[in-house]
Amino acid sequence: MDETTGYLIDEENHELLAAGCIDLDVMSLEPMGDVPATRGIKDKMKRSDQGNVNSCTGFGMTHAAEVCMFNQTQIWRQFHPMWIYREGQRLDGIRGDRGATISGVVKAAKRGLLPEDFDGDGEPETVYQANYNMRYPEGSAAVAAQWKLGYSTTVRTFDECLRFLQTGQGAIFTGESWGGWRPDANGVVNNWRSGGGGHACAIIDWITIRGKVYLVHANSHGSRWGDNGFAYLSKKFVDARARNGRLTSIGISDLKHPEVRRVVHVDEWNRRMFAGGLPRPN
């Protein structure tokens, strides 16, 4: 597929997006207590491949939203990328499989996201298929309305992104000029170079590699891209990327208002919650 398509970078409604964001000084928030070297989020996240559908905005949003809901419930819940991709298009009046805007998809996610396990029986009803016209169970909108995002805010620099993640607010949904950079053999990205069209992704975590902190970037180009579908963004890269006028980088949260929460490694949550022998959720 042409990986420069999917995010309609030239049709982004920045005024609408800004109007829906909290004007938040992210740097005024401080993490609660010690933070782990990483949260281990990528080890819970399903590797994603959008296939021949321009649904990267759906994947970027669901990747970020899954982190938000894990922060809230400590249970990993998979959301359906095609649902939110098409809902964002619907709100923007976009027809056909030609991509979506960040603003439309953020607005849709504040109305709700559809879980893949639609009825909670442990069996997914809405598994992603590379089919733009796939159908959904009756009552999908009512179920999606139970899983709404709370607020969004603009985060751009490395320090802003890291602080947003480490205060437990949520994760970061990004749309950018794509095609000018690639991860190295270890999944690390150091040098920013602007590309052509738009692509949407998510920043879901941080990780410390040889004493240096990177942001964990989740993509939707399959497990052969980067490090099994993920990349590690350096401060040099992120800050150069932030200076690019075509970047749209939005922190999303399940919280209605900013409130610092302690963040821990996912294994610590498992030890706390299931030490008594309770069954572990998927």
Secondary structure, 3 states (H helix, E strand, C coil): CCCCCCECHHHCCHHHHHHCCCCCCHHHCCCCCCCCCCCCHHHCCCCCECCCCCCHHHHHHHHHHHHHHHHHHCCCCCECHHHHHHHHHHHHCCCCCCCECHHHHHHHHCCCCCECCCCCCCCCCCCCCCCCCCCCCCCHHHHHCCCCCCEEEECCCHHHHHHHHHCCCEEEEEEEECCCCCCCCCCEECCCCCCCCEEEEEEEEEEEECCEEEEEEECCECCCCCECCEEEECHHHHHHHHCCCCCEEEEEECCCCCCCCCCCCHHHHHHHHHCCCCCCCC
